[in-house]
């Protein structure tokens, strides 16, 4: 880990063991070395707080709204991106992964690379949705050294 490690103090370690190709923006292995509180964030879609679709037909706009929703959910649970240990991506067209990575970089601090899976799906809960992302985070127990 680097001196400016965004996960410092969390007890969360990311690793890419020998024999595995490095992943762009994700880690092959995440381990948590301290007691903590598990935060499970349901798949977030491109609906704003009023329930309106953001970015009809626009993967970038939908992805930005999804990450904003994830941010709101994490904050509401007392977690931050540094606590996220896994992201699950569901895309209607996996060819859009570059767009998703670019938007992700606007939200997730450099150096935070959760374990991740990307799955192309034929449909999401609504036909006008292009992406859904779920998250798993671990917040260290209060008063515990990390």
N, C-alpha and C positions, 0 to 999 in steps of 0.2 A: 504494500500500500504506500501511497505517496504521502509526503508531509502535509499537503493540503487535502487530505482524504475526506470527502464529504460524508463518509460513513464513520469517521472517528467518533468514538464514544458510544456507538450503537451496539457493539458486540456482534455486528454482522460482517462476515468475511466473504468476499467473492473470489473465485478461483477458476482458472482455466488449466486443468491438469495437463501434464505432458502427454502427447499422443492425440490430443484433440485440437482441431484447428480453432484459432480464436474466432469468437463470434462478433460481428459488428454491432456493438451496442448492447450486448447481453453477455452474461457469464454462464459457463456450463454448470458450475456448482456454487451454491450459496449455503453458508452454514451460519447458525446463530448460536453464540457461545454464552448467552446470558438468559436468565429467566425474563420473560416478557409477556406482553399482551398481543395476541394474534388479532389482526384486523383483516377481515375479508370484505373486499369491495365487489359487489355484484357488477356484472358486465354493464358498462356505461355506453349509452348511445347518444346520437347528436340531437338531443332535445334540450332546449333551454329551460330555465326555471319555470316558465309558464307552460311547458309541455309542447312548445312549437318546434318543428324541425328546423335545424340550422343547416344551410348549405345543400339544398336539393340538388342532387347530381354532381356535387363538388366534394371529392374525397378530402382535399386539403381543409376546407371549411368544416366538414363533418369531423375530421380527426382533431382539429383544434378545439371544437366544442367538447368532444369526448375527453380530451386531456384536461380541459377546464372543469368538466364534471368530476373527473377522477381527483383533481386537486381539491375541489370542494368537499368531496367525500372523505379524503384523507385528512384534511384540516378539521372537518367536523368530528373525526374520530381521534383527534389529537396526535396524528401521524404526519410525517412529511415524506418527501420522495426518498430521503436517505434511509427510511425504514422499509421501503418496498423491496421485497425479496423475489417476487415473481410477477410477471405480466403475461396475460393470455390475450392474444390478438386474433380476432375473427374478421376476415375481409372477404368481401364478395369477389374481389379480384386481387390475388396475391401480387400481381404485377405492380401494384401501387405501393409496395413496401418502401420504396425510396421516399415517397411523399410522407408516409407515416414516420419514417426515421427523422426526416427534416423537422416535422412538427414536434416529435418527441424531444428533440434537442432543445426546443424552446422552453420546455417544462422541466425535464429531468436534468439535474446538474451533471456537468461533466464529471466522469469518474464513477457515477452510480450506474451500474450495469446489472440489473436484476436477471435472474433466470427467466427465460421466455420461450413461448411457443407461438407460432403463427400458423393459423389454419385457414385455408380458403374454404368458404362455405357457399352453397348455392343460394341461400336466402337467410335473412335475419328475421326478427320478429315482425318487421314491416318491410314491404317491398322497396320503400324509398330510402332505407338505411344501407350504407355502404361499409360500415365498420362498427365493431363493438370491441371494447377492451375491458378485461377484468383485472383486479390487482389483489395481491396478498402482501401484507406488511407485518412486521414485528416491531413493537415499541418496547424498549427495555423497561423492566419493572422500575418504578420510582424508587430512588434511594439505593439502587444496586449499581455498583461499579461495573463499567462495561469493559 
